[in-house]
Amino acid sequence: MLGSIGRDVRHAARVFVKNPGFTAIAVISIAFGTGANVAMFSVTDALLLRPLPVPAPEDLVSVGFRTTRGFASTVAASHADYQDIRERARSFEGLVAFCSRRVGIRTDPTTPPRVRIATLVSSNFFQVLRVEPTLGRGFRADEDDVPGRDAVAVLSHGTWVQEYDSDASVLGRTIQIASIDFTIVGVAPESFTGMQPRYIRDAIYVPLAMWPRIMSTRTVDPLTTRDLRVLDVTGRLKPGVSLADARAELETINLDLAREYPATNTDQVLTAQTELTLRFLQAPLDAALLTILSMLSFAVLSVACANVAGLLASRGPVRAREIALRLAIGAGRARIIRQLITESLGIALAGGAGGLAIGYVGIGLFRQIEFPTDVIALPVMKLDERGLIFSLIVATTSAFVFGLGPALQLTRIDLVEALKTTDTSARRHRRLTGRSALVVVQVALSLVLLTMAAFAFQVFRTELERGPGFRTARIAKISLDPGQARYSEEESARFFERAVDNARRLPGAGIATVLSAMPLFGFELASIVPEGFHLPPGEKSVRPYGNSVDEHYFAALEIPILEGRAFTSADTSGSRPVAIVNETLARRYWPGESAIGKRIRRVEPREMWLEVVGVAKTTTYVYPGEEPHDAIYFPFRQDPRGSMLLLVQTAGDSSTCVTPLGNMVRSMDADVPQFDAQTIERFYGARASSIASVCTRMIDGMGFMGLTLTMVGLYGLVSYAVSRRTREIGVRIAIGATRRDITVMILREGLTPAVVGVAVGLVLSAGAVRVMPMLAPFAHRIDPRWFLVMVPALFLVSVVASLVPARRAARVDPTVALRCE
């Protein structure tokens, strides 16, 4: 058997050497298709598909409540919920609770704190996940019993290396977190990068019981407040227990909790989701964009397979005599098919190897995306063993896709007819028809790729040219967290007031302002009810974007106040509660009326009535290209926060103000953690421009691949037709046909499948136009005038691909042609 396979491989190698042009085109075609798919798989794997870095991750499910009020993307629980579920559920080996929080840490009390991510975890966290610390131990059960008592910590492997230089004697030392001394009791293994490895790299783990002390500025107790659902809960299923079984048990527990706690649990649904499903729910925009890009890469692979299948079909007449001879002397049909599939597999594997290089370039494009913060980073995107395996699967599958059809066709030939030296018109017509069908597919898919590329260019470029609706030039920013330095919310408010005053005095500084949420990054959802608005049944509030800002915010970012006024320094905790809404919210709830003087009931974090005193222009809040969204602003003195951002306008280059701004804050209080010091230009470039640029180049690249493959495919069709009709062309010229007549005839035969392909492509593109807004909200602005450019461009490519063989046919010598078979 091995010897037979070896002979197949050697024969395939000889075929490739004798036909270098065919081999090169086929390999490059598959390299394009494989490369695009490998790149997209590696990126999608890093962002969504890669399993959690723990043993047996397939047994883990996410458990939590989903609200019935229309915001079902989160699955979370409160600490009180977690305790009840853990005590009542029997489907799990164990349930762990955790949440990540930004904290200031210091390994040396004499140095300023550095902001890192701390994950507060239940005491059974490492045991249930089956993660064995590299040094020391995890947490004991008693270290999670008494709130604030046991200040112990487990370092992540990265923090151990970076902060302690992998010192094995680190156990027992003290690390300061949020100005509290913690004793280091363990170091996590290098393989464990946390429960949210897509973006967050945990720096340190501490018991959940330390939550109230670390987040000292909260007005509620996070361990006892039942409706504070911010914990992630993960359970490991017992052997033999299915996800359906766990869900059935959780439904019963949910009914019991709703009866016991009607004020907080009646509108909640307790459920369990796989980790993969939860990622798609929590990151719908990431999933939508990656889905679109993956669909496009699959389309490129389809065009490539159609192209190679066409090339193999065009070589059918050349190899028909060889195949007939082998069948005539006793070779079995299965043996011939195996030989042909071996040749296809050789093309596919060589193309797959080339695709790895193209995929590496594609992954490099995505690595250019920046994340505009110090504490969160994009996951590592690399061509690892999972990508290599995927490449092998794609290459092998494509070999059967493009090779099996031509192989079956060749082995069904009539031996007597094939051994003749002539090619009948009927057989030639059948081959041309099959080859033309493949070209139709290529042209149609290419038009879809071009359509998507045009949409990407239009959506991203137009949004970037239009801008986010607020000032981005000559502004420096820094994030501050006085709460980590044991400030109360009132003390934090006074600290920020002093910071604004001091920032305005910096050389070259202008307007300074503070805000709780930076546009395009980290906007919160407020919970409000406009007066007079009747909520749908079962809902308690509406959820616009919310931001706590001072009186200088709208002037600093140059956001126009369209009606009413901005906040003033008189809007304090002792004055009448007020708010400013954007024009979208005002039009939605008070159409045709002035919003000034209207009242809004704020539901969370505490219930109060607010009077609308201003209407601001709608800007971009989360991502470029978004639909206009409701937003509401609160005066920060009436809505104090322990952590806010400080923005400062500058007269010149804002980068020169970043360092003085940090020094100014340090002079006020060196214990206050500061992070994300940068310019708004850099922030906006990282948050919007880099993503738009990378996605546009990726989609444009796939469109170019599809167009190139289509040109090659159409050229191959026309060249094949000319080669099989040399005698006929000679006869036509001999009886008086001019070169122009021959050129027009060949062009017509080449352009006919192109025209049909364009028609089919227009239908498919129309479907894509409808699907895009469903997959991705950012794809809502689609200009049909792009087709006025793309369709003529595709025709031009088709004409160029057909013209070269058509001109060659017109130069056929009749005396030579008449002697051809």
MIMAR-520667 format. One record per residue (C-alpha): residue in three letters; x, y, z. Coordinates in steps of 0.1 Angstrom, whole numbers, padded with zeros to 4 digits, always signed. Example, Ala and Ser with C-alpha at 12.3 -4.5 7.8 and 13.67 -1.06 7.14 Angstrom:
<recs>
ALA+0123-0045+0078
SER+0137-0011+0071
</recs>
This chain:
<recs>
MET+0000+0000+0000
LEU+0028+0024+0010
GLY+0046+0016-0022
SER+0015+0023-0043
ILE+0010+0057-0026
GLY+0047+0065-0032
ARG+0042+0058-0069
ASP+0012+0081-0069
VAL+0033+0109-0053
ARG+0062+0105-0077
HIS+0038+0105-0107
ALA+0021+0137-0093
ALA+0055+0153-0089
ARG+0064+0146-0126
VAL+0030+0160-0137
PHE+0037+0192-0118
VAL+0073+0196-0132
LYS+0060+0191-0167
ASN+0033+0217-0163
PRO+0049+0245-0143
GLY+0025+0272-0154
PHE-0006+0252-0145
THR+0010+0242-0111
ALA+0020+0277-0102
ILE-0014+0292-0109
ALA-0032+0264-0090
VAL-0009+0266-0060
ILE-0012+0304-0058
SER-0050+0302-0061
ILE-0052+0278-0032
ALA-0026+0299-0012
PHE-0049+0329-0016
GLY-0080+0310-0003
THR-0062+0292+0024
GLY-0043+0322+0036
ALA-0074+0344+0040
ASN-0091+0316+0060
VAL-0061+0309+0082
ALA-0057+0346+0091
MET-0094+0349+0100
PHE-0094+0317+0120
SER-0064+0327+0140
VAL-0079+0361+0148
THR-0114+0346+0156
ASP-0098+0319+0177
ALA-0079+0345+0197
LEU-0109+0367+0203
LEU-0138+0342+0206
LEU-0130+0305+0201
ARG-0100+0297+0222
PRO-0110+0276+0252
LEU-0103+0287+0288
PRO-0067+0279+0299
VAL-0078+0253+0324
PRO-0080+0214+0324
ALA-0112+0200+0308
PRO-0126+0235+0298
GLU-0155+0217+0280
ASP-0171+0209+0314
LEU-0173+0245+0324
VAL-0205+0265+0320
SER-0214+0301+0329
VAL-0242+0304+0354
GLY-0262+0336+0361
PHE-0292+0357+0357
ARG-0305+0372+0325
THR-0329+0401+0329
THR-0363+0399+0311
ARG-0362+0437+0306
GLY-0346+0435+0272
PHE-0309+0435+0281
ALA-0301+0398+0280
SER-0265+0400+0268
THR-0251+0397+0304
VAL-0252+0366+0325
ALA-0243+0377+0360
ALA-0252+0372+0397
SER-0249+0390+0430
HIS-0229+0375+0459
ALA-0261+0366+0477
ASP-0274+0349+0445
TYR-0241+0329+0442
GLN-0244+0317+0478
ASP-0280+0305+0472
ILE-0272+0288+0439
ARG-0241+0271+0453
GLU-0260+0257+0483
ARG-0290+0244+0462
ALA-0275+0232+0429
ARG-0265+0195+0426
SER-0255+0194+0390
PHE-0220+0208+0395
GLU-0188+0196+0411
GLY-0184+0232+0422
LEU-0194+0268+0414
VAL-0169+0297+0415
ALA-0177+0334+0416
PHE-0153+0362+0404
CYS-0151+0397+0392
SER-0123+0418+0378
ARG-0116+0453+0392
ARG-0090+0479+0384
VAL-0067+0485+0415
GLY-0036+0503+0424
ILE-0008+0480+0435
ARG+0027+0487+0451
THR+0054+0462+0458
ASP+0074+0490+0475
PRO+0056+0516+0497
THR+0080+0543+0486
THR+0069+0541+0449
PRO+0037+0554+0433
PRO+0010+0528+0428
ARG+0006+0511+0394
VAL-0029+0503+0381
ARG-0034+0466+0374
ILE-0063+0442+0373
ALA-0073+0423+0404
THR-0097+0394+0403
LEU-0118+0389+0434
VAL-0126+0352+0436
SER-0144+0327+0458
SER-0122+0305+0480
ASN-0128+0274+0458
PHE-0116+0292+0426
PHE-0084+0273+0419
GLN-0098+0240+0432
VAL-0128+0239+0409
LEU-0109+0251+0379
ARG-0082+0225+0387
VAL-0054+0250+0385
GLU-0024+0241+0407
PRO-0003+0272+0418
THR+0033+0271+0407
LEU+0043+0283+0442
GLY+0024+0282+0474
ARG-0013+0276+0476
GLY-0047+0289+0466
PHE-0072+0302+0491
ARG-0086+0283+0521
ALA-0124+0282+0527
ASP-0121+0302+0559
GLU-0104+0331+0540
ASP-0136+0339+0523
ASP-0159+0338+0554
VAL-0154+0371+0572
PRO-0156+0403+0551
GLY-0123+0422+0551
ARG-0104+0399+0575
ASP-0080+0378+0554
ALA-0059+0401+0532
VAL-0041+0373+0513
ALA-0032+0373+0476
VAL-0022+0349+0448
LEU+0000+0365+0421
SER-0004+0358+0384
HIS+0026+0343+0368
GLY+0032+0375+0348
THR+0031+0397+0379
TRP+0055+0373+0396
VAL+0080+0376+0367
GLN+0076+0414+0362
GLU+0074+0426+0397
TYR+0095+0400+0416
ASP+0119+0387+0389
SER+0106+0351+0394
ASP+0119+0351+0430
ALA+0109+0318+0446
SER+0111+0334+0481
VAL+0081+0357+0473
LEU+0058+0338+0495
GLY+0050+0356+0528
ARG+0059+0390+0514
THR+0036+0419+0514
ILE+0020+0436+0484
GLN-0001+0467+0487
ILE-0035+0467+0470
ALA-0057+0498+0472
SER-0035+0510+0501
ILE-0041+0477+0520
ASP-0013+0453+0528
PHE-0018+0418+0514
THR+0003+0387+0522
ILE+0013+0367+0491
VAL+0004+0330+0496
GLY+0008+0317+0460
VAL+0017+0322+0424
ALA-0005+0310+0396
PRO+0009+0288+0368
GLU+0021+0304+0335
SER-0005+0286+0315
PHE-0034+0302+0335
THR-0041+0337+0321
GLY-0074+0342+0338
MET-0110+0337+0331
GLN-0113+0365+0306
PRO-0081+0360+0285
ARG-0095+0377+0254
TYR-0087+0412+0268
ILE-0079+0411+0305
ARG-0047+0397+0319
ASP-0052+0392+0356
ALA-0024+0406+0378
ILE-0034+0393+0411
TYR-0061+0372+0428
VAL-0077+0381+0462
PRO-0107+0366+0482
LEU-0142+0380+0474
ALA-0145+0388+0511
MET-0120+0416+0506
TRP-0144+0433+0481
PRO-0158+0459+0505
ARG-0124+0471+0516
ILE-0109+0473+0481
MET-0139+0491+0467
SER-0143+0514+0498
THR-0162+0542+0480
ARG-0193+0521+0472
THR-0225+0533+0489
VAL-0238+0497+0491
ASP-0224+0465+0505
PRO-0214+0443+0474
LEU-0215+0411+0494
THR-0251+0415+0507
THR-0269+0436+0481
ARG-0290+0410+0462
ASP-0297+0431+0431
LEU-0260+0441+0425
ARG-0254+0415+0398
VAL-0218+0421+0387
LEU-0203+0387+0395
ASP-0194+0361+0369
VAL-0202+0326+0381
THR-0187+0295+0364
GLY-0196+0259+0373
ARG-0180+0226+0365
LEU-0206+0200+0355
LYS-0205+0166+0373
PRO-0196+0136+0351
GLY-0227+0124+0333
VAL-0246+0157+0338
SER-0256+0175+0306
LEU-0261+0212+0301
ALA-0298+0205+0297
ASP-0299+0188+0330
ALA-0282+0217+0347
ARG-0306+0242+0331
ALA-0336+0222+0343
GLU-0323+0223+0379
LEU-0315+0260+0376
GLU-0351+0267+0365
THR-0364+0252+0397
ILE-0339+0272+0418
ASN-0350+0303+0399
LEU-0386+0298+0408
ASP-0377+0293+0444
LEU-0356+0325+0445
ALA-0384+0345+0428
ARG-0408+0334+0455
GLU-0384+0341+0483
TYR-0371+0375+0470
PRO-0399+0390+0448
ALA-0385+0425+0450
THR-0352+0416+0433
ASN-0357+0383+0415
THR-0391+0384+0398
ASP-0378+0398+0365
GLN-0347+0375+0364
VAL-0341+0342+0346
LEU-0314+0319+0360
THR-0297+0301+0332
ALA-0265+0283+0321
GLN-0245+0290+0289
THR-0214+0275+0274
GLU-0184+0298+0275
LEU-0185+0301+0237
THR-0221+0311+0236
LEU-0215+0337+0264
ARG-0187+0352+0245
PHE-0209+0358+0214
LEU-0236+0373+0237
GLN-0212+0396+0255
ALA-0193+0408+0224
PRO-0219+0410+0196
LEU-0200+0436+0176
ASP-0168+0416+0177
ALA-0187+0385+0167
ALA-0206+0403+0139
LEU-0174+0418+0124
LEU-0155+0385+0126
THR-0185+0366+0111
ILE-0185+0390+0081
LEU-0148+0387+0076
SER-0149+0349+0079
MET-0177+0348+0053
LEU-0156+0368+0030
SER-0125+0346+0035
PHE-0147+0316+0028
ALA-0159+0333-0004
VAL-0122+0338-0015
LEU-0116+0301-0009
SER-0147+0292-0029
VAL-0134+0313-0058
ALA-0100+0297-0055
CYS-0115+0261-0055
ALA-0136+0270-0085
ASN-0106+0284-0103
VAL-0085+0253-0097
ALA-0114+0230-0106
GLY-0116+0249-0139
LEU-0079+0245-0145
LEU-0082+0208-0139
ALA-0112+0205-0162
SER-0094+0224-0189
ARG-0066+0198-0188
GLY-0091+0170-0191
PRO-0088+0166-0229
VAL-0050+0166-0226
ARG-0051+0138-0201
ALA-0080+0119-0215
ARG-0058+0098-0237
GLU-0034+0090-0209
ILE-0063+0080-0186
ALA-0079+0059-0214
LEU-0046+0041-0220
ARG-0042+0033-0183
LEU-0078+0020-0180
ALA-0074+0000-0212
ILE-0044-0019-0198
GLY-0062-0028-0166
ALA-0059+0001-0141
GLY-0090+0002-0120
ARG-0113+0033-0118
ALA-0106+0037-0081
ARG-0069+0035-0087
ILE-0071+0064-0113
ILE-0093+0085-0090
ARG-0068+0080-0062
GLN-0040+0092-0085
LEU-0059+0123-0095
ILE-0068+0131-0059
THR-0032+0127-0049
GLU-0023+0153-0075
SER-0050+0176-0062
LEU-0038+0170-0026
GLY-0003+0179-0037
ILE-0016+0212-0051
ALA-0036+0218-0020
LEU-0008+0211+0005
ALA+0016+0233-0015
GLY-0011+0260-0016
GLY-0017+0255+0021
ALA+0020+0261+0028
GLY+0019+0293+0008
GLY-0013+0302+0026
LEU+0005+0301+0059
ALA+0027+0329+0047
ILE-0003+0349+0035
GLY-0021+0341+0068
TYR+0009+0354+0087
VAL+0007+0387+0069
GLY-0031+0389+0076
ILE-0025+0382+0113
GLY+0002+0409+0113
LEU-0025+0434+0100
PHE-0047+0427+0130
ARG-0017+0430+0154
GLN-0016+0467+0144
ILE-0049+0473+0162
GLU-0042+0492+0194
PHE-0061+0491+0227
PRO-0062+0526+0242
THR-0056+0517+0278
ASP-0028+0505+0301
VAL-0047+0478+0319
ILE-0064+0459+0291
ALA-0047+0444+0260
LEU-0058+0425+0230
PRO-0051+0388+0232
VAL-0020+0374+0215
MET-0028+0367+0178
LYS-0004+0342+0164
LEU-0001+0313+0140
ASP-0001+0285+0166
GLU-0007+0248+0164
ARG-0045+0253+0161
GLY-0039+0275+0131
LEU-0016+0249+0115
ILE-0042+0222+0121
PHE-0069+0244+0106
SER-0047+0252+0076
LEU-0042+0214+0070
ILE-0079+0208+0073
VAL-0087+0236+0048
ALA-0061+0225+0023
THR-0072+0188+0025
THR-0109+0196+0022
SER-0102+0220-0007
ALA-0083+0192-0025
PHE-0115+0171-0025
VAL-0137+0200-0034
PHE-0118+0211-0065
GLY-0103+0177-0074
LEU-0131+0151-0070
GLY-0154+0164-0098
PRO-0127+0165-0126
ALA-0114+0131-0114
LEU-0148+0115-0116
GLN-0154+0131-0150
LEU-0121+0118-0164
THR-0127+0082-0153
ARG-0161+0081-0170
ILE-0147+0086-0204
ASP-0154+0064-0234
LEU-0122+0044-0241
VAL-0127+0041-0278
GLU-0136+0077-0283
ALA-0109+0090-0260
LEU-0082+0070-0278
LYS-0091+0087-0310
THR-0071+0118-0320
THR-0101+0141-0325
ASP-0123+0159-0300
THR-0160+0160-0309
SER-0179+0191-0307
ALA-0204+0175-0283
ARG-0177+0167-0258
ARG-0161+0200-0263
HIS-0194+0218-0257
ARG-0200+0198-0225
ARG-0166+0208-0212
LEU-0171+0244-0221
THR-0204+0244-0204
GLY-0190+0230-0172
ARG-0160+0254-0173
SER-0183+0283-0179
ALA-0204+0274-0149
LEU-0173+0276-0127
VAL-0165+0310-0142
VAL-0201+0322-0134
VAL-0195+0312-0098
GLN-0162+0330-0097
VAL-0175+0362-0111
ALA-0206+0362-0089
LEU-0185+0356-0057
SER-0160+0383-0068
LEU-0188+0408-0071
VAL-0200+0400-0036
LEU-0164+0404-0023
LEU-0161+0438-0041
THR-0195+0448-0027
MET-0184+0440+0008
ALA-0151+0458+0002
ALA-0170+0489-0010
PHE-0192+0488+0020
ALA-0163+0486+0044
PHE-0146+0515+0027
GLN-0177+0535+0028
VAL-0187+0528+0063
PHE-0153+0531+0080
ARG-0138+0559+0058
THR-0170+0580+0058
GLU-0173+0578+0096
LEU-0137+0586+0102
GLU-0139+0616+0078
ARG-0170+0628+0096
GLY-0155+0624+0130
PRO-0170+0613+0163
GLY-0189+0646+0169
PHE-0165+0659+0196
ARG-0131+0675+0196
THR-0101+0652+0194
ALA-0073+0676+0185
ARG-0050+0691+0212
ILE-0064+0674+0243
ALA-0045+0654+0269
LYS-0061+0629+0292
ILE-0053+0609+0323
SER-0075+0585+0344
LEU-0074+0589+0381
ASP-0088+0567+0409
PRO-0087+0584+0443
GLY-0110+0556+0456
GLN-0079+0533+0456
ALA-0062+0557+0479
ARG-0090+0553+0505
TYR-0109+0585+0494
SER-0146+0586+0500
GLU-0168+0598+0471
GLU-0172+0632+0486
GLU-0134+0635+0491
SER-0129+0622+0455
ALA-0152+0650+0442
ARG-0131+0676+0460
PHE-0099+0661+0447
PHE-0112+0663+0412
GLU-0122+0699+0416
ARG-0087+0708+0428
ALA-0072+0687+0399
VAL-0092+0707+0373
ASP-0081+0740+0389
ASN-0044+0729+0389
ALA-0046+0715+0354
ARG-0058+0749+0340
ARG-0026+0765+0354
LEU-0002+0742+0335
PRO+0018+0760+0308
GLY-0001+0759+0275
ALA-0032+0745+0291
GLY-0068+0757+0284
ILE-0101+0743+0295
ALA-0099+0713+0319
THR-0128+0689+0327
VAL-0136+0657+0344
LEU-0159+0629+0332
SER-0167+0593+0343
ALA-0168+0577+0309
MET-0147+0584+0278
PRO-0166+0585+0246
LEU-0157+0555+0224
PHE-0145+0536+0255
GLY-0164+0524+0286
PHE-0197+0543+0284
GLU-0221+0532+0311
LEU-0258+0525+0308
ALA-0280+0547+0330
SER-0314+0535+0343
ILE-0341+0562+0339
VAL-0379+0567+0333
PRO-0389+0599+0314
GLU-0420+0614+0330
GLY-0452+0605+0312
PHE-0436+0576+0292
HIS-0453+0543+0296
LEU-0429+0514+0298
PRO-0435+0482+0280
PRO-0449+0454+0302
GLY-0422+0439+0325
GLU-0397+0467+0321
LYS-0387+0490+0349
SER-0367+0516+0330
VAL-0351+0526+0298
ARG-0313+0524+0294
PRO-0295+0553+0276
TYR-0258+0559+0278
GLY-0249+0578+0309
ASN-0219+0600+0319
SER-0211+0621+0349
VAL-0194+0653+0339
ASP-0186+0688+0352
GLU-0195+0722+0340
HIS-0166+0724+0315
TYR-0172+0691+0297
PHE-0192+0704+0267
ALA-0169+0734+0261
ALA-0138+0713+0264
LEU-0149+0687+0238
GLU-0168+0713+0218
ILE-0201+0695+0220
PRO-0228+0721+0212
ILE-0257+0727+0237
LEU-0286+0730+0213
GLU-0312+0741+0238
GLY-0310+0752+0274
ARG-0278+0754+0293
ALA-0247+0734+0304
PHE-0240+0725+0340
THR-0226+0751+0363
SER-0206+0750+0395
ALA-0239+0757+0414
ASP-0252+0722+0404
THR-0241+0706+0437
SER-0254+0679+0460
GLY-0274+0705+0479
SER-0291+0720+0448
ARG-0320+0708+0427
PRO-0311+0675+0408
VAL-0306+0682+0371
ALA-0296+0665+0339
ILE-0287+0672+0303
VAL-0300+0648+0275
ASN-0288+0645+0239
GLU-0311+0654+0210
THR-0319+0618+0202
LEU-0333+0611+0236
ALA-0352+0644+0236
ARG-0368+0636+0202
ARG-0377+0601+0212
TYR-0396+0609+0244
TRP-0408+0645+0237
PRO-0413+0647+0200
GLY-0423+0681+0188
GLU-0418+0696+0223
SER-0390+0713+0242
ALA-0372+0689+0266
ILE-0363+0718+0288
GLY-0381+0716+0321
LYS-0392+0680+0316
ARG-0386+0655+0344
ILE-0368+0622+0345
ARG-0369+0596+0373
ARG-0335+0581+0378
VAL-0339+0545+0390
GLU-0303+0535+0398
PRO-0281+0537+0419
ARG-0307+0556+0440
GLU-0341+0568+0430
MET-0346+0606+0424
TRP-0363+0630+0401
LEU-0341+0651+0377
GLU-0350+0682+0357
VAL-0337+0685+0322
VAL-0319+0718+0318
GLY-0301+0713+0285
VAL-0301+0694+0252
ALA-0267+0684+0237
LYS-0259+0674+0202
THR-0257+0636+0196
THR-0222+0623+0192
THR-0205+0589+0188
TYR-0205+0570+0221
VAL-0193+0535+0216
TYR-0181+0528+0180
PRO-0177+0546+0147
GLY-0208+0543+0124
GLU-0232+0535+0152
GLU-0269+0545+0150
PRO-0278+0576+0170
HIS-0282+0565+0206
ASP-0299+0580+0236
ALA-0276+0596+0262
ILE-0279+0615+0294
TYR-0254+0635+0314
PHE-0253+0640+0352
PRO-0234+0668+0371
PHE-0206+0651+0388
ARG-0211+0669+0421
GLN-0246+0653+0422
ASP-0232+0620+0409
PRO-0198+0616+0426
ARG-0174+0588+0415
GLY-0143+0574+0430
SER-0127+0571+0395
MET-0128+0597+0367
LEU-0109+0610+0338
LEU-0092+0644+0336
LEU-0091+0661+0302
VAL-0071+0693+0294
GLN-0072+0714+0262
THR-0038+0725+0250
ALA-0027+0754+0228
GLY+0000+0733+0210
ASP+0010+0697+0208
SER-0010+0679+0235
SER+0017+0652+0239
THR+0039+0678+0257
CYS+0012+0682+0283
VAL+0008+0645+0292
THR+0039+0642+0315
PRO+0033+0675+0333
LEU-0003+0665+0339
GLY+0009+0633+0356
ASN+0034+0652+0376
MET+0008+0676+0387
VAL-0015+0648+0400
ARG+0015+0632+0418
SER+0022+0664+0435
MET-0013+0665+0448
ASP-0012+0630+0462
ALA+0013+0604+0451
ASP-0009+0576+0465
VAL-0037+0583+0439
PRO-0033+0558+0410
GLN-0031+0573+0376
PHE-0032+0555+0342
ASP-0040+0558+0305
ALA-0021+0591+0302
GLN-0021+0600+0265
THR-0035+0624+0240
ILE-0070+0621+0226
GLU-0056+0620+0191
ARG-0037+0588+0200
PHE-0068+0574+0219
TYR-0091+0581+0190
GLY-0066+0567+0165
ALA-0063+0535+0186
ARG-0100+0531+0193
ALA-0114+0540+0159
SER-0088+0546+0132
SER-0067+0515+0137
ILE-0096+0491+0137
ALA-0112+0508+0107
SER-0079+0508+0088
VAL-0071+0472+0095
CYS-0106+0460+0086
THR-0107+0480+0054
ARG-0074+0467+0043
MET-0083+0432+0051
ILE-0116+0433+0032
ASP-0100+0452+0003
GLY-0073+0425+0002
MET-0099+0398+0000
GLY-0117+0417-0028
PHE-0084+0420-0047
MET-0078+0382-0043
GLY-0113+0374-0056
LEU-0109+0397-0086
THR-0074+0383-0094
LEU-0087+0347-0092
THR-0116+0356-0114
MET-0093+0371-0140
VAL-0072+0340-0140
GLY-0103+0317-0142
LEU-0118+0336-0171
TYR-0084+0337-0189
GLY-0082+0299-0185
LEU-0117+0294-0199
VAL-0110+0314-0230
SER-0075+0300-0235
TYR-0090+0265-0232
ALA-0117+0273-0257
VAL-0091+0287-0282
SER-0069+0256-0278
ARG-0097+0232-0285
ARG-0110+0252-0315
THR-0078+0258-0334
ARG-0089+0237-0364
GLU-0123+0254-0364
ILE-0107+0288-0362
GLY-0084+0279-0391
VAL-0114+0268-0412
ARG-0132+0301-0405
ILE-0102+0321-0415
ALA-0097+0300-0446
ILE-0133+0307-0458
GLY-0130+0344-0453
ALA-0135+0353-0416
THR-0115+0384-0406
ARG-0094+0388-0375
ARG-0120+0411-0362
ASP-0147+0384-0366
ILE-0126+0358-0347
THR-0117+0383-0319
VAL-0154+0392-0315
MET-0165+0356-0315
ILE-0140+0346-0288
LEU-0147+0377-0267
ARG-0184+0369-0269
GLU-0178+0334-0256
GLY-0156+0347-0228
LEU-0179+0375-0218
THR-0211+0355-0218
PRO-0204+0336-0185
ALA-0190+0369-0171
VAL-0224+0386-0178
VAL-0243+0357-0162
GLY-0219+0358-0133
VAL-0225+0395-0128
ALA-0263+0390-0129
VAL-0260+0362-0102
GLY-0236+0384-0082
LEU-0260+0413-0082
VAL-0287+0390-0067
LEU-0262+0377-0041
SER-0250+0412-0033
ALA-0286+0424-0028
GLY-0289+0396-0002
ALA-0257+0407+0014
VAL-0270+0443+0016
ARG-0300+0429+0036
VAL-0279+0406+0058
MET-0252+0431+0067
PRO-0273+0454+0090
MET-0285+0422+0108
LEU-0250+0410+0114
ALA-0234+0444+0122
PRO-0252+0476+0131
PHE-0222+0496+0118
ALA-0230+0485+0082
HIS-0262+0505+0078
ARG-0250+0531+0053
ILE-0249+0514+0020
ASP-0248+0535-0012
PRO-0261+0516-0043
ARG-0241+0539-0065
TRP-0210+0517-0057
PHE-0224+0492-0082
LEU-0220+0518-0109
VAL-0183+0515-0103
MET-0179+0478-0095
VAL-0199+0463-0123
PRO-0180+0482-0151
ALA-0148+0474-0133
LEU-0156+0437-0133
PHE-0166+0439-0170
LEU-0133+0456-0178
VAL-0114+0428-0160
SER-0134+0402-0180
VAL-0126+0420-0212
VAL-0089+0421-0204
ALA-0088+0384-0194
SER-0106+0374-0227
LEU-0088+0398-0250
VAL-0054+0382-0248
PRO-0064+0347-0259
ALA-0089+0362-0284
ARG-0061+0382-0301
ARG-0040+0350-0301
ALA-0068+0332-0318
ALA-0071+0359-0345
ARG-0035+0354-0354
VAL-0039+0316-0361
ASP-0022+0305-0394
PRO-0049+0286-0414
THR-0024+0263-0430
VAL-0011+0252-0396
ALA-0045+0251-0380
LEU-0059+0228-0406
ARG-0033+0202-0398
CYS-0043+0202-0361
GLU-0064+0176-0345
</recs>
